[in-house]
Amino acid sequence: METSSPRKVLREAIETIVIALVLAFIIRSFVVETILVDGPSMEPSLRSGERLLINKFIYRFRLAQTGDVVVFRYPDDPRRDFIKRVVAHEGQIVEIRGGQVYVDGVPLKEDYLLDPGRSDYPKTKIAPEAIFVLGDNRNNSQDSRFNAVGQVPMKNVKGMAFLRFWPVSRLKLL
């Protein structure tokens, strides 16, 4: 029976730690990331304090779709992340009348809202490689209706939320 020298054991431990750190960095940078919901703008769908996993590579393979919940860098402060729901994507025309969202003239069915709000937004064509996002809590959301956010360039989108994992009692695929 062969015994390992302390030097060999130490070397293997260091290699294992380095490989684990590199893999963790790659996964967090390019595959999946956790985020903390902070604020009421996505209620009742998402509550402040919940933790989500976001898929960081999905939009390399497909366009953002209406209904996707996305995390993006806030345009005025790229260190801050916002989470909102996609209601329209490039080439579509969005309009809000009396709280009802219309995409290409068709009313959007939004059964996830408690109160659609009462805002209006003029007919606007979504720019190439951009999305129009709204919070589910329309009366308490800073979203594409406001100049500070506006249409979100896809280059600012970090990923799509796909799993709420905390608290465990609200575990759910999104």
C-alpha positions, 0 to 999 in steps of 0.5 A, spaced: 500 500 500 502 506 497 502 512 502 501 519 500 507 524 502 504 530 505 507 535 500 503 531 495 496 531 499 497 539 500 498 540 492 492 536 490 488 540 495 490 546 492 489 544 485 482 542 487 481 549 491 483 552 485 479 548 480 473 549 484 474 557 484 475 557 477 469 553 475 465 557 480 467 564 477 465 561 470 458 559 472 457 565 476 459 569 470 456 566 464 451 560 466 447 562 473 447 567 478 443 568 484 439 575 486 436 578 491 429 581 490 429 588 493 423 592 493 415 592 492 415 593 484 414 586 482 409 584 487 405 580 488 409 575 483 416 576 487 416 579 494 422 583 497 427 578 500 426 573 495 432 569 492 432 567 485 436 564 480 437 567 473 439 564 467 445 568 464 446 565 457 439 564 454 439 570 450 445 568 446 440 562 443 433 566 443 430 573 443 427 575 450 419 574 450 413 577 452 412 574 460 420 573 461 422 576 468 429 579 466 434 582 471 438 588 467 443 593 469 439 600 471 441 605 466 443 611 470 447 606 475 450 600 472 452 597 479 444 597 480 440 591 478 433 591 476 428 586 475 422 587 471 417 583 466 418 583 458 412 586 455 414 587 448 421 586 444 424 589 438 420 591 432 413 591 436 409 597 438 407 598 445 401 602 448 398 603 455 391 606 455 388 606 462 392 601 465 391 596 459 397 594 455 397 593 448 402 590 444 401 591 436 394 593 438 392 587 441 391 587 449 396 583 453 393 578 458 396 579 465 393 575 470 399 576 474 397 583 476 393 585 482 392 592 480 394 594 472 394 601 474 391 607 471 397 610 467 397 611 459 403 611 455 403 613 447 404 608 442 412 606 441 416 602 437 421 598 440 428 599 438 432 594 435 436 589 440 431 592 446 425 590 450 420 594 454 419 592 461 414 593 466 413 591 474 408 587 476 406 592 481 404 598 476 403 603 481 410 602 485 415 601 479 420 605 476 420 601 469 420 603 461 414 608 462 419 613 465 425 616 462 430 614 467 429 606 465 426 607 458 427 601 453 432 597 455 438 595 451 439 587 451 446 588 452 444 591 459 440 584 460 444 580 465 439 574 464 432 571 465 429 569 472 427 562 472 427 559 479 425 562 486 428 558 491 428 562 497 424 562 502 423 555 501 415 555 502 415 559 495 419 555 491 417 555 484 419 555 477 418 562 474 
